[in-house]
Amino acid sequence: MSINYCFDRFEIQPSARRLLIEGQTAPIGARAFDLLQTLVENPGRLLTKSELLDKVWPGLVVEEANLHVQISSLRKLLGSQVIATIPGRGYRLAGSNTFLPPSIRVIAVSPFDNRTSRPEIEQRVTEEVARELSKRGRYQVVTNVAGAQALLEGAIADFRTNPVQFNAAGRATRVETVVTLEATLRDLGSGAVLWSQNGLLFREQYDVPETEAAFFDRETLALDEIAKGAAGALVSSILEGF
């Protein structure tokens, strides 16, 4: 499945390794594109310099100066406000504004649909989205549309777990889970779509324990972390204007 990422005036097409600005193809170097893709796959989340170096220069030992050069290149191309520096820690994609008008104070969050074979993930994501909206946006979050000004509906479109590291015997020792969300926020008064996004993607890696029982416990814990991360990415997209 090919997933494109859209925010503000930009569209990133990973499969074609193409950046569009206002619908027009923009020139971008290979490392800069890898860096931008990593940032948009983690909207609003702080990415440490070590994480970015590992993603953009996998298996290579490079100086931080190389990262600074690529960040500078992206800021010249996209605008200085698009990538925020967290001093001494790293970088994150910075949204420009919220999609919610001031009149929206009460949001109904409908249970997310689960289009995957992984049970329970939709319940956990729904709970975490409601918690994030309430905590970060200071909105009243309800489950019934009565009295709400907006309705958030969504789905878990894809859930995949793939091995990324093996031991000498060929056994997977580390796996990566990728969750893809779709969601739409509507104004219940006018029916207008305030925000909508398909292909909102979140990744999480974790080590595989030796025993089956320990793996089950670790997978359950990882599922909670994945739900929190995916919900955080979604709410960042709504509240920070990605």
N, CA and C of each residue as an Amber inpcrd file, in Angstrom:
protein
   726
   0.8430000  -1.1900000   0.0000000   0.0000000   0.0000000   0.0000000
   0.8810000   1.2420000   0.0000000   0.5950000   2.1670000  -0.9170000
   1.3610000   3.4000000  -1.0120000   0.6640000   4.4910000  -0.2160000
   1.3860000   5.1390000   0.6800000   0.8160000   6.1680000   1.5400000
   1.5030000   7.4950000   1.2420000   0.7070000   8.5150000   0.9150000
   1.2310000   9.8620000   0.7300000   0.8780000  10.6970000   1.9530000
   1.6740000  11.7120000   2.2110000   1.4820000  12.5690000   3.3770000
   1.2510000  14.0030000   2.9180000   0.1700000  14.6080000   3.4150000
  -0.1610000  15.9780000   3.0330000  -0.2530000  16.8530000   4.2770000
   0.3320000  18.0200000   4.2250000   0.1550000  19.0210000   5.2640000
   0.4850000  20.3810000   4.6710000  -0.2890000  21.3820000   5.1340000
  -0.1120000  22.7480000   4.6610000  -0.1010000  22.7540000   3.1240000
   0.9730000  23.2740000   2.4930000   1.0550000  23.3530000   1.0190000
   1.7830000  22.1550000   0.4190000   2.1070000  21.1640000   1.2260000
   3.0470000  20.1400000   0.8000000   2.4100000  18.7570000   0.6880000
   2.9330000  17.9650000  -0.2250000   2.5710000  16.5560000  -0.3340000
   3.8520000  15.7610000  -0.5440000   4.0480000  14.7360000   0.2910000
   5.2230000  13.8780000   0.1940000   4.7620000  12.5250000  -0.3360000
   5.3700000  12.0680000  -1.4190000   5.0160000  10.7980000  -2.0460000
   6.2160000   9.8490000  -1.9180000   6.2600000   9.0530000  -0.8420000
   7.4300000   8.1920000  -0.5930000   7.7230000   7.1950000  -1.7080000
   6.6850000   6.5720000  -2.2690000   6.9290000   5.5470000  -3.2860000
   7.5980000   6.1280000  -4.5260000   7.2670000   7.3750000  -4.8540000
   7.8790000   8.0430000  -6.0140000   9.0620000   8.9120000  -5.6010000
   9.2960000   9.0070000  -4.2730000  10.3400000   9.8910000  -3.7330000
  10.1900000  11.2830000  -4.3320000   8.9850000  11.8120000  -4.1890000
   8.6530000  13.1060000  -4.7950000   8.0470000  14.0290000  -3.7410000
   8.4310000  15.3020000  -3.7800000   7.8560000  16.3410000  -2.9480000
   7.1020000  17.3110000  -3.8380000   5.8360000  17.5590000  -3.5080000
   5.0380000  18.5430000  -4.2240000   4.7980000  19.7430000  -3.3160000
   4.9930000  20.9300000  -3.8790000   4.6660000  22.1650000  -3.1630000
   3.6290000  22.8920000  -3.9920000   2.4210000  23.0170000  -3.4000000
   1.2810000  23.5980000  -4.1170000   1.0540000  22.8850000  -5.4510000
   1.2150000  21.5480000  -5.4260000   0.9370000  20.7320000  -6.5890000
   2.0600000  20.6090000  -7.5970000   3.1500000  21.3200000  -7.3640000
   4.2760000  21.3010000  -8.2950000   5.4560000  20.5410000  -7.7010000
   6.1030000  19.7130000  -8.5400000   7.2700000  18.9600000  -8.0750000
   8.3980000  19.9080000  -7.6940000   8.9630000  19.6890000  -6.5080000
  10.0570000  20.5300000  -6.0180000  11.3440000  19.7220000  -5.9560000
  12.4670000  20.3040000  -6.3350000  13.7470000  19.5880000  -6.2730000
  14.1570000  19.3670000  -4.8180000  14.5910000  18.1440000  -4.5060000
  15.0070000  17.8240000  -3.1470000  16.0200000  16.6870000  -3.2090000
  17.0940000  16.8040000  -2.4240000  18.1320000  15.7880000  -2.3990000
  17.6710000  14.5170000  -1.7050000  18.4050000  13.4350000  -1.9480000
  18.0180000  12.1300000  -1.4070000  18.0220000  12.1150000   0.1230000
  19.0670000  12.6600000   0.7470000  19.1340000  12.6650000   2.2140000
  18.0590000  13.5780000   2.7930000  17.8540000  14.7240000   2.1640000
  16.8250000  15.6480000   2.6380000  15.4490000  14.9930000   2.5490000
  15.2120000  14.2320000   1.4850000  13.9170000  13.5590000   1.3470000
  13.7460000  12.5090000   2.4400000  14.7900000  11.7270000   2.7070000
  14.7200000  10.7210000   3.7630000  14.4320000  11.3680000   5.1120000
  15.0650000  12.5010000   5.3530000  14.8570000  13.2290000   6.6050000
  13.4210000  13.7420000   6.6940000  12.9260000  14.3250000   5.6150000
  11.5540000  14.8440000   5.6050000  10.5500000  13.7150000   5.7980000
  10.7680000  12.5940000   5.1300000   9.8480000  11.4640000   5.2730000
   9.8080000  10.9760000   6.7180000  10.9630000  10.9100000   7.3610000
  11.0100000  10.4820000   8.7590000  10.2260000  11.4350000   9.6490000
  10.3440000  12.7350000   9.3930000   9.6270000  13.7290000  10.1930000
   8.1190000  13.6320000   9.9860000   7.6760000  13.4870000   8.7290000
   6.2330000  13.4570000   8.4870000   5.5950000  12.1490000   8.9570000
   6.3880000  11.1020000   9.0750000   5.8610000   9.8440000   9.6030000
   5.6820000   9.9000000  11.1200000   6.2100000  10.9660000  11.7380000
   6.1160000  11.1390000  13.1930000   5.6520000  12.5610000  13.5130000
   4.4670000  12.9680000  13.0340000   4.0380000  14.3620000  13.1820000
   3.9290000  14.7940000  14.6380000   4.5910000  15.8880000  14.9580000
   4.5170000  16.4450000  16.3030000   5.3980000  15.7690000  17.3230000
   5.9920000  14.6330000  16.9760000   6.8200000  13.8950000  17.9390000
   8.2710000  14.3400000  17.8480000   8.8720000  14.5410000  19.0070000
  10.2880000  14.8720000  19.0470000  11.1060000  13.6860000  18.5730000
  11.9730000  13.9070000  17.6020000  12.9060000  12.8850000  17.1330000
  14.3120000  13.3270000  17.5250000  15.0030000  12.4850000  18.2600000
  16.3400000  12.8450000  18.7020000  17.2950000  12.8590000  17.5150000
  18.4230000  13.5100000  17.7080000  19.4270000  13.5500000  16.6410000
  19.9160000  12.1470000  16.3120000  20.0600000  11.3020000  17.3400000
  20.5110000   9.9260000  17.1090000  19.5140000   9.1500000  16.2610000
  18.2120000   9.3230000  16.5510000  17.1790000   8.6490000  15.7590000
  17.2510000   9.0670000  14.2990000  17.3920000  10.3620000  14.0790000
  17.4170000  10.8740000  12.7080000  18.6730000  10.4170000  11.9710000
  19.7940000  10.4140000  12.6490000  21.0310000   9.9460000  12.0140000
  20.9150000   8.4690000  11.6280000  20.2960000   7.6650000  12.5070000
  20.1270000   6.2370000  12.2200000  19.1900000   6.0080000  11.0420000
  18.1550000   6.8330000  10.9320000  17.1720000   6.6690000   9.8590000
  17.6990000   7.1520000   8.5140000  18.3870000   8.2840000   8.5230000
  18.7940000   8.9190000   7.2630000  20.1350000   8.3830000   6.7600000
  20.9960000   7.9840000   7.6990000  22.2990000   7.4080000   7.3320000
  22.4400000   6.0320000   7.9800000  21.5790000   5.0660000   7.6640000
  21.6160000   3.7630000   8.3410000  22.9380000   3.0370000   8.1280000
  23.5050000   2.5750000   9.2320000  24.7380000   1.8040000   9.1640000
  25.9930000   2.6220000   8.9470000  25.8640000   3.9430000   8.9120000
  27.0230000   4.8070000   8.6710000  27.3260000   5.6380000   9.9110000
  28.5780000   5.9750000  10.0820000  28.9890000   6.8730000  11.1560000
  29.2120000   8.2490000  10.5460000  28.3440000   9.1980000  10.9190000
  28.4320000  10.5460000  10.3490000  28.3810000  11.5790000  11.4770000
  28.8780000  12.7450000  11.1850000  28.8680000  13.8330000  12.1570000
  27.4920000  14.5040000  12.1890000  27.1620000  15.0970000  13.3440000
  25.8940000  15.8180000  13.4700000  25.8020000  16.9680000  12.4770000
  26.9370000  17.4660000  12.0480000  26.9400000  18.5770000  11.0900000
  26.1830000  18.2090000   9.8120000  26.2550000  16.9220000   9.4180000
  25.5260000  16.4800000   8.2300000  24.0190000  16.6310000   8.4220000
  23.5540000  16.3170000   9.6230000  22.1400000  16.4830000   9.9330000
  21.7530000  17.9470000   9.8990000  22.5970000  18.8040000  10.4610000
  22.3050000  20.2390000  10.4680000  22.2090000  20.7930000   9.0440000
  23.0600000  20.3030000   8.1650000  23.0410000  20.7580000   6.7700000
  21.7060000  20.3900000   6.1120000  21.2330000  19.1720000   6.3500000
  19.9820000  18.7380000   5.7280000  18.7660000  19.4530000   6.3320000
  18.8080000  19.7120000   7.6320000  17.7320000  20.4840000   8.2720000
  17.6740000  21.8860000   7.6660000  18.8330000  22.5020000   7.5010000
  18.9010000  23.8370000   6.9070000  18.3510000  23.8340000   5.4870000
  18.6850000  22.7830000   4.7280000  18.1980000  22.6580000   3.3580000
  16.6770000  22.5610000   3.3170000  16.0960000  21.7670000   4.2310000
  14.6430000  21.6200000   4.2680000  13.9610000  22.9190000   4.6830000
  14.5570000  23.6390000   5.6150000  13.9450000  24.8950000   6.0520000
  13.9440000  25.9390000   4.9310000  14.9890000  25.9500000   4.1220000
  15.0250000  26.8650000   2.9820000  13.9410000  26.5110000   1.9730000
  13.6790000  25.2120000   1.8360000  12.7090000  24.7340000   0.8520000
  11.2700000  24.8770000   1.3440000  11.0250000  24.5610000   2.6190000
   9.6700000  24.5010000   3.1620000   9.2680000  25.7270000   3.9650000
  10.2660000  26.4560000   4.4630000   9.9970000  27.5650000   5.3720000
  10.5710000  27.2460000   6.7380000  11.0980000  28.2500000   7.3830000
  11.8070000  28.0230000   8.6470000  10.8960000  27.5390000   9.7670000
   9.5930000  27.8190000   9.6510000   8.6750000  27.4600000  10.7270000
   8.2320000  26.0100000  10.7010000   8.5270000  25.2950000   9.6290000
   8.0000000  23.9280000   9.4570000   8.7000000  22.9240000  10.3630000
   9.9920000  23.1060000  10.6000000  10.7460000  22.1790000  11.4520000
  11.1960000  22.9150000  12.7070000  10.7340000  22.4170000  13.8420000
  11.0740000  23.0470000  15.1160000  12.2920000  22.3770000  15.7310000
  13.1800000  23.1910000  16.2900000  14.3460000  22.6830000  17.0220000
  14.0140000  22.6270000  18.5050000  14.2420000  21.4800000  19.1160000
  14.1140000  21.3440000  20.5710000  15.5440000  21.3640000  21.1090000
  15.9990000  22.4900000  21.6630000  17.4070000  22.6600000  22.0230000
  17.9730000  21.5060000  22.8440000  19.1140000  20.9840000  22.3700000
  19.8100000  19.9270000  23.0740000  19.1820000  18.5530000  22.9350000
  18.0670000  18.4630000  22.1820000  17.3710000  17.1800000  22.1040000
  17.1900000  16.7020000  20.6680000  16.5690000  17.5200000  19.8220000
  16.3430000  17.0650000  18.4510000  15.4080000  17.9840000  17.7010000
  14.5900000  17.3980000  16.8320000  13.7090000  18.1710000  15.9550000
  12.3380000  17.5100000  15.8840000  11.3430000  18.3060000  15.4920000
  10.0210000  17.7650000  15.2030000   9.3700000  18.6120000  14.1230000
   8.4380000  17.9940000  13.4180000   7.6570000  18.7320000  12.4390000
   6.7020000  19.6360000  13.2010000   6.6730000  20.8900000  12.8540000
   5.8660000  21.8680000  13.5850000   4.6950000  22.3150000  12.7320000
   3.4840000  22.1230000  13.2430000   2.3000000  22.5850000  12.5220000
   2.1670000  24.0880000  12.6050000   1.3780000  24.6490000  11.7150000
   1.2330000  26.1060000  11.6340000  -0.0010000  26.6180000  12.3500000
  -1.0270000  25.7770000  12.4980000  -2.2560000  26.2410000  13.1330000
  -3.1580000  25.0570000  13.4200000  -4.2350000  25.3160000  14.2080000
  -5.2240000  24.2860000  14.4560000  -6.3240000  24.3710000  13.4190000
  -6.9480000  23.2310000  13.1330000  -8.0570000  23.1990000  12.2000000
  -9.3830000  23.5300000  12.8860000  -9.3930000  23.6840000  14.2020000
 -10.6380000  23.8670000  14.9320000 -10.9640000  25.3400000  15.1440000
 -12.1570000  25.7780000  14.7460000 -12.5710000  27.1510000  15.0180000
 -12.8430000  27.3400000  16.5040000 -12.8200000  28.5770000  16.9980000
 -13.0160000  28.8300000  18.4290000 -14.3560000  28.3370000  18.9650000
 -15.3480000  28.1990000  18.0970000 -16.6780000  27.7710000  18.5390000
 -16.7230000  26.3090000  18.9580000 -15.7390000  25.5440000  18.5500000
 -15.7110000  24.1230000  18.8820000 -15.0770000  23.9250000  20.2580000
 -15.9030000  23.4940000  21.2160000 -15.4010000  23.2320000  22.5610000
 -15.7350000  21.8210000  23.0490000 -16.7780000  21.2200000  22.4590000
 -17.1740000  19.8740000  22.8550000 -17.0860000  18.9670000  21.6280000
 -16.2800000  17.8910000  21.7300000 -16.0550000  16.9780000  20.6100000
 -16.5080000  15.5820000  20.9880000 -17.3580000  15.0110000  20.1350000
 -17.7580000  13.6180000  20.3130000 -16.7730000  12.7300000  19.5580000
 -16.2420000  11.7300000  20.2440000 -15.3130000  10.7870000  19.6240000
 -16.0360000   9.4550000  19.4520000 -16.2700000   9.0960000  18.2040000
 -16.9460000   7.8340000  17.9100000 -15.9400000   6.6840000  17.9850000
 -16.3680000   5.4870000  18.4280000 -15.4370000   4.3400000  18.4370000
 -14.8490000   4.1000000  17.0580000 -13.5370000   3.9620000  16.9940000
 -12.8610000   3.7320000  15.7240000 -13.2250000   2.3530000  15.1700000
 -13.3400000   2.2760000  13.8440000 -13.5150000   0.9860000  13.1810000
 -12.1710000   0.2710000  13.1330000 -12.2270000  -1.0400000  13.1190000
 -11.0110000  -1.8450000  12.9970000 -11.0870000  -2.6560000  11.7060000
 -10.2950000  -2.2720000  10.7250000 -10.2880000  -2.9700000   9.4400000
  -9.1270000  -3.9690000   9.3520000  -8.5280000  -4.2540000  10.4830000
  -7.3850000  -5.1670000  10.5190000  -7.7780000  -6.4450000  11.2530000
  -6.8620000  -7.3880000  11.2810000  -7.1020000  -8.6430000  11.9900000
  -6.6150000  -8.5820000  13.4340000  -6.0690000  -7.4360000  13.8530000
  -5.5480000  -7.3130000  15.2200000  -6.6560000  -6.8510000  16.1470000
  -7.1160000  -7.7050000  17.0790000  -8.1960000  -7.3110000  17.9830000
  -7.7300000  -6.2790000  19.0100000  -8.6820000  -5.4990000  19.4880000
  -8.5170000  -4.5630000  20.6060000  -7.8330000  -3.2550000  20.2390000
  -7.1180000  -3.1980000  19.1220000  -6.3700000  -1.9780000  18.8210000
  -7.3000000  -0.7760000  18.6580000  -8.5060000  -0.9970000  18.1050000
  -9.4200000   0.1270000  17.8820000  -9.9210000   0.7150000  19.2060000
 -10.1670000  -0.1660000  20.1900000 -10.6290000   0.3030000  21.4930000
  -9.5460000   1.1430000  22.1700000  -8.3220000   0.6860000  22.1010000
  -7.2230000   1.4020000  22.7540000  -6.9430000   2.7320000  22.0740000
  -6.9760000   2.7460000  20.7390000  -6.7400000   4.0030000  20.0300000
  -7.8570000   5.0020000  20.3240000  -9.1120000   4.5400000  20.3370000
 -10.2380000   5.4310000  20.6460000 -10.0670000   6.0670000  22.0220000
  -9.7110000   5.2580000  23.0110000  -9.5220000   5.7710000  24.3720000
  -8.3780000   6.7710000  24.4330000  -7.2760000   6.4820000  23.7400000
  -6.1200000   7.3790000  23.7850000  -6.3820000   8.6760000  23.0300000
  -7.1250000   8.6080000  21.9100000  -7.4730000   9.8300000  21.1760000
  -8.3140000  10.7500000  22.0580000  -9.3070000  10.1790000  22.7380000
 -10.1460000  10.9770000  23.6300000  -9.3220000  11.6010000  24.7540000
  -8.3900000  10.8200000  25.2990000  -7.5440000  11.3210000  26.3850000
  -6.6270000  12.4470000  25.8990000  -6.0310000  12.2720000  24.7100000
  -5.1360000  13.2910000  24.1570000  -5.8730000  14.5880000  23.8560000
  -7.0570000  14.4880000  23.2600000  -7.8450000  15.6890000  22.9490000
  -8.2050000  16.4450000  24.2200000  -8.5970000  15.7080000  25.2290000
  -8.9850000  16.3290000  26.4920000  -7.7930000  16.9760000  27.1820000
  -6.6540000  16.2990000  27.1590000  -5.4670000  16.7800000  27.8700000
  -4.7900000  17.9410000  27.1510000  -4.5640000  17.7970000  25.8590000
  -3.7820000  18.7730000  25.1140000  -4.6130000  19.9060000  24.5580000
  -5.8400000  19.6110000  24.1880000  -6.6650000  20.6400000  23.5710000
  -7.6020000  21.3280000  24.5260000  -7.7090000  20.7920000  25.7450000
  -8.6230000  21.3320000  26.7520000 -10.0540000  21.3720000  26.2220000
 -10.3890000  20.3640000  25.4230000 -11.7560000  20.2350000  24.9390000
 -12.5030000  19.2530000  25.8200000 -13.8130000  19.4490000  25.8870000
 -14.6370000  18.4460000  26.5450000 -14.8820000  17.3380000  25.5330000
 -14.5550000  16.1210000  25.9080000 -14.6920000  14.9840000  25.0030000
 -15.8190000  14.0990000  25.5000000 -16.7600000  13.7840000  24.6050000
 -17.9230000  12.9850000  24.9660000 -18.0650000  11.8330000  23.9760000
 -18.9180000  10.8780000  24.3070000 -19.1460000   9.7390000  23.4200000
 -20.4500000   9.8540000  22.6500000 -21.3040000  10.8090000  23.0530000
 -22.5960000  11.0100000  22.4040000 -22.6060000  12.3580000  21.7070000
 -23.2050000  12.4100000  20.5150000 -23.1950000  13.6700000  19.7450000
 -24.1100000  14.7220000  20.3470000 -25.0100000  14.3410000  21.2410000
 -25.9060000  15.3100000  21.8700000 -25.0800000  16.3380000  22.6480000
 -25.2230000  17.5980000  22.2730000 -24.4890000  18.6680000  22.9410000
 -23.1010000  18.9140000  22.3960000 -22.6280000  18.0720000  21.4770000
 -21.2940000  18.2550000  20.8910000 -21.3690000  19.1830000  19.6850000
 -20.2860000  19.9040000  19.4400000 -20.2130000  20.7680000  18.2490000
 -19.4810000  20.0980000  17.0900000 -18.7150000  19.0510000  17.3810000
 -17.9530000  18.3740000  16.3310000 -17.9180000  16.8780000  16.6270000
 -17.7570000  16.0970000  15.5550000 -17.6930000  14.6440000  15.6760000
 -16.4320000  14.1330000  14.9930000 -15.6470000  13.3540000  15.7380000
 -14.4500000  12.7250000  15.1880000 -14.7350000  11.2470000  14.9660000
 -14.5930000  10.7970000  13.7170000 -14.7620000   9.3930000  13.3620000
 -13.4790000   8.9010000  12.7150000 -13.1570000   7.6270000  12.9210000
 -11.9090000   7.1390000  12.3540000 -11.8790000   5.6320000  12.2290000
 -10.7750000   5.1460000  11.7070000 -10.5910000   3.7090000  11.5040000
  -9.1270000   3.3500000  11.5850000  -8.8550000   2.1380000  12.0510000
  -7.5210000   1.5620000  11.9580000  -7.4690000   0.8910000  10.5890000
  -6.7810000   1.5100000   9.6430000  -6.7840000   1.0190000   8.2650000
  -5.8020000  -0.1250000   8.0490000  -4.7130000  -0.1200000   8.8110000
  -3.6940000  -1.1590000   8.6110000  -2.9000000  -1.3400000   9.8890000
  -2.5180000  -2.5860000  10.1580000  -1.6990000  -2.9160000  11.3280000
  -0.7630000  -4.0290000  10.8980000   0.5210000  -3.7400000  10.8580000
   1.5110000  -4.7100000  10.3810000   2.6670000  -4.8060000  11.3590000
   3.1340000  -6.0240000  11.5750000   4.3190000  -6.2490000  12.3930000
   5.3180000  -7.0600000  11.5800000   6.5260000  -6.5240000  11.4320000
   7.5610000  -7.1770000  10.6310000   8.8690000  -7.2580000  11.4130000
   9.6030000  -8.3600000  11.2810000  10.9140000  -8.4600000  11.9440000
  11.9140000  -7.5130000  11.3000000  12.7320000  -6.8810000  12.1350000
  13.7420000  -5.9570000  11.6140000  15.1560000  -6.3400000  12.0650000
  15.2540000  -7.3060000  12.9830000  16.5650000  -7.7150000  13.4680000
  16.5170000  -9.1920000  13.8440000  17.6110000  -9.9270000  13.5260000
  17.6530000 -11.3670000  13.7610000  18.9400000 -11.7280000  14.4960000
  18.9000000 -12.8720000  15.2120000  20.1270000 -13.3750000  15.8290000
  20.8250000 -14.3470000  14.8750000  21.9130000 -14.9260000  15.3200000
  22.7060000 -15.8060000  14.4500000  21.9200000 -17.0310000  13.9930000
  20.9410000 -17.4690000  14.7810000  20.1330000 -18.6380000  14.4260000
  18.9870000 -18.2980000  13.4870000  18.8600000 -17.0130000  13.1660000
  17.7840000 -16.5950000  12.2640000  16.4840000 -16.2610000  12.9590000
  16.4880000 -16.2370000  14.2940000  15.2900000 -15.8980000  15.0500000
  15.1620000 -14.3840000  15.1610000  13.9440000 -13.8920000  14.9670000
  13.7000000 -12.4570000  15.0750000  13.9050000 -12.0050000  16.5200000
  14.7170000 -10.9920000  16.7190000  14.9610000 -10.4560000  18.0590000
  14.3810000  -9.0540000  18.2410000  13.9480000  -8.4340000  17.1470000
  13.3350000  -7.1060000  17.2150000  12.3280000  -6.9790000  16.0770000
  11.1660000  -6.4040000  16.3800000  10.1290000  -6.2480000  15.3670000
   9.6810000  -4.7910000  15.3100000   9.0900000  -4.4300000  14.1880000
   8.5280000  -3.0880000  14.0080000   7.0530000  -3.2180000  13.6830000
   6.2330000  -2.4880000  14.4050000   4.8030000  -2.4420000  14.1390000
   4.4640000  -1.1020000  13.4990000   3.6840000  -1.1610000  12.4250000
   3.2650000   0.0350000  11.7060000   1.7390000   0.1000000  11.7370000
   1.2070000   1.2030000  12.2370000  -0.2360000   1.4130000  12.3090000
  -0.6070000   2.5730000  11.3850000  -1.6490000   2.3660000  10.5680000
  -2.1350000   3.4150000   9.6790000  -3.5620000   3.7790000  10.0790000
  -3.7840000   5.0740000  10.2910000  -5.0900000   5.5710000  10.7270000
  -5.7450000   6.4080000   9.6330000  -7.0710000   6.4120000   9.6510000
  -7.8650000   7.3460000   8.8560000  -8.8430000   8.0110000   9.7990000
  -9.0810000   9.3070000   9.6280000 -10.0130000   9.9920000  10.5220000
 -10.5630000  11.2350000   9.8590000 -11.7770000  11.6150000  10.2840000
 -12.4400000  12.8210000   9.7900000 -13.1050000  13.5240000  10.9600000
 -12.9460000  14.8350000  11.0140000 -13.5850000  15.6640000  12.0360000
 -14.5940000  16.5740000  11.3470000 -15.8640000  16.4920000  11.7660000
 -16.9320000  17.2630000  11.1330000 -17.5690000  18.2380000  12.1120000
 -17.9510000  19.3870000  11.5810000 -18.7450000  20.3550000  12.3290000
 -20.1820000  19.8530000  12.3110000 -20.7470000  19.5470000  13.4810000
 -22.0950000  18.9910000  13.5360000 -23.1620000  20.0160000  13.2100000
 -22.8370000  21.3030000  13.3300000 -23.8020000  22.3420000  12.9930000
 -23.9650000  22.5220000  11.4940000 -22.8420000  22.6680000  10.8010000
 -22.8630000  22.9380000   9.3580000 -22.6640000  21.6980000   8.5020000
 -22.1190000  20.6290000   9.1110000 -21.8020000  19.4380000   8.3420000
 -20.4750000  19.5270000   7.6180000 -19.7890000  20.6460000   7.7520000
 -18.5210000  20.8500000   7.0480000 -17.4290000  19.9680000   7.6390000
 -16.5350000  19.5120000   6.7730000 -15.3690000  18.7520000   7.2250000
 -14.3080000  19.7380000   7.6910000 -13.9770000  19.6880000   8.9750000
 -12.9760000  20.5890000   9.5440000 -11.5610000  20.0730000   9.3100000
 -11.4340000  18.7640000   9.3000000 -10.1210000  18.1250000   9.1490000
 -10.3340000  16.6930000   8.7060000  -9.4930000  16.2170000   7.8200000
  -9.5830000  14.8310000   7.3880000  -8.2070000  14.3750000   6.9260000
  -7.8690000  13.1480000   7.2650000  -6.5760000  12.6280000   6.8240000
  -6.6400000  11.1250000   6.6570000  -6.1210000  10.6660000   5.5280000
  -5.9410000   9.2450000   5.2750000  -4.4430000   8.9470000   5.2880000
  -4.0990000   7.7710000   5.7140000  -2.6960000   7.3820000   5.6650000
  -1.8290000   8.0130000   6.7340000  -2.4250000   8.3430000   7.9000000
  -1.6330000   8.8390000   9.0260000  -0.9280000   7.6530000   9.6530000
   0.3770000   7.6530000   9.6060000   1.1540000   6.4510000   9.9250000
   1.9790000   6.6360000  11.1830000   2.0500000   5.5640000  11.9960000
   2.8680000   5.5710000  13.2090000   3.6480000   4.2670000  13.2850000
   4.9300000   4.3540000  13.6580000   5.8060000   3.1830000  13.7600000
   6.3440000   3.0430000  15.1840000   6.5030000   1.7960000  15.6010000
   7.1000000   1.5160000  16.9130000   7.8910000   0.2130000  16.8150000
   9.1140000   0.2100000  17.3600000   9.9220000  -1.0060000  17.3900000
  10.0920000  -1.4780000  18.8300000  10.1780000  -2.8150000  19.0030000
  10.4310000  -3.3540000  20.3330000  11.1370000  -4.7050000  20.2220000
  11.8620000  -5.0540000  21.2800000  12.6110000  -6.3060000  21.3120000
  11.6860000  -7.4920000  21.5760000  12.0380000  -8.6280000  21.0220000
  11.2540000  -9.8520000  21.1800000  11.8660000 -10.6830000  22.3100000
  11.1230000 -10.9460000  23.3910000  11.6520000 -11.7670000  24.4920000
  11.8720000 -13.2150000  24.0520000  12.5820000 -13.9730000  24.8850000
  12.9430000 -15.3400000  24.5530000  11.7600000 -16.3040000  24.6280000
  10.9130000 -16.1570000  25.6460000   9.8260000 -17.1120000  25.8510000
   8.5190000 -16.6000000  25.2630000   7.6260000 -17.5410000  24.9490000
   6.3390000 -17.1770000  24.3550000   5.4960000 -16.3690000  25.3310000
   5.5090000 -16.7520000  26.6170000   4.7200000 -16.0340000  27.6230000
   5.2170000 -14.6020000  27.7720000   6.5380000 -14.4550000  27.8010000
   7.1140000 -13.1130000  27.9150000   6.8200000 -12.2960000  26.6700000
   6.8030000 -12.9490000  25.5110000   6.4870000 -12.2360000  24.2710000
   5.0600000 -11.7060000  24.3070000   4.1180000 -12.5220000  24.8210000
   2.7280000 -12.0850000  24.9080000   2.6170000 -10.8490000  25.7940000
   3.3020000 -10.8710000  26.9430000   3.2670000  -9.7200000  27.8500000
   3.8850000  -8.4910000  27.1900000   4.9940000  -8.6910000  26.4840000
   5.6710000  -7.5640000  25.8370000   4.8200000  -7.0090000  24.6950000
   4.1440000  -7.9030000  23.9690000   3.2930000  -7.4540000  22.8710000
   2.1130000  -6.6320000  23.3950000   1.5510000  -7.0770000  24.5230000
   0.4350000  -6.3420000  25.1240000   0.8810000  -4.9480000  25.5570000
   2.0590000  -4.8770000  26.1920000   2.6070000  -3.5850000  26.6000000
   2.8980000  -2.7190000  25.3750000   3.4550000  -3.3370000  24.3440000
   3.7620000  -2.5920000  23.1200000   2.4990000  -2.0640000  22.4670000
   1.4100000  -2.8290000  22.5380000   0.1480000  -2.3990000  21.9520000
  -0.3530000  -1.1270000  22.6220000  -0.1890000  -1.0350000  23.9400000
  -0.5700000   0.1880000  24.6580000   0.2720000   1.3710000  24.1900000
   1.5780000   1.1570000  24.0430000   2.4570000   2.2360000  23.6000000
   2.1510000   2.6470000  22.1620000   1.8360000   1.6650000  21.3180000
   1.4930000   1.9500000  19.9280000   0.2100000   2.7730000  19.8560000
  -0.7900000   2.4000000  20.6610000  -2.0470000   3.1410000  20.6790000
  -1.8190000   4.5800000  21.1320000  -0.9850000   4.7680000  22.1540000
  -0.6860000   6.1220000  22.6300000   0.0270000   6.9410000  21.5580000
   1.0090000   6.3120000  20.9160000   1.7510000   7.0300000  19.8870000
   0.8990000   7.3740000  18.6900000   0.0730000   6.4300000  18.2420000
  -0.7930000   6.6730000  17.0940000  -1.8150000   7.7640000  17.4080000
  -2.3860000   7.7160000  18.6120000  -3.3440000   8.7440000  19.0160000
  -2.6690000  10.1100000  19.1140000  -1.4560000  10.1270000  19.6460000
  -0.7210000  11.4020000  19.7330000  -0.4540000  11.9910000  18.3760000
  -0.0920000  11.1460000  17.3920000   0.1480000  11.6260000  16.0340000
  -1.1150000  12.1950000  15.4270000  -2.2570000  11.5310000  15.6610000
  -3.5300000  12.0050000  15.1110000  -3.9340000  13.3420000  15.7180000
  -3.8600000  13.4320000  17.0310000  -4.2710000  14.6750000  17.7140000
  -3.3170000  15.8220000  17.3630000  -2.0240000  15.5340000  17.1900000
  -1.0890000  16.5670000  16.7650000  -1.4840000  17.1060000  15.3970000
  -1.9230000  16.2160000  14.5270000  -2.3320000  16.6220000  13.1930000
  -3.5230000  17.5790000  13.2620000  -4.4690000  17.3020000  14.1600000
  -5.6480000  18.1580000  14.2960000  -5.2890000  19.4910000  14.9550000
  -4.5910000  19.4290000  16.0780000  -4.3620000  20.6160000  16.8900000
  -3.2210000  21.4960000  16.4070000  -2.2510000  20.9230000  15.6910000
  -1.0880000  21.6970000  15.2770000  -1.0450000  21.9720000  13.7880000
  -2.0740000  21.5330000  13.0690000  -2.1990000  21.9320000  11.6760000
  -1.2930000  21.2220000  10.7000000  -0.9570000  19.9430000  10.9170000
  -0.1340000  19.2290000   9.9590000  -0.9710000  18.8800000   8.7430000
